Amino acid sequence: MKFSHGFTNLTPTIITFIGMLISFFLLAHATKTLPLAIAYPVWTGIGAVGTVIASIVLFGDKISAITWVFVVMLLVSIVGIKMTS
């Protein structure tokens, strides 16, 4: 969304909306086999971690050590939720 400049740049805006539609479709598909109480936190966590990684790769954002600790904790939590379901 940062590339879209507030949704004024058409190509990144369209790519963003297509990505969002695919993401929601995959969540809906996951809820066919997983309980919503499992699918939604996993979906949200993967999105959060993906956003951190994308901000580093695409925009050169600097992430502090404590932020990395919490990102790792989030990943461990996602794996834990999935493994205990």
Secondary structure, DSSP 8 states (H G I E B T S, - for coil): -TTTTTTTSHHHHHHHHHHHHHHHHHHHHHTTTS-HHHHHHHHHHHHHHHHHHHHHHHH-----HHHHHHHHHHHHHHHHHHHT-
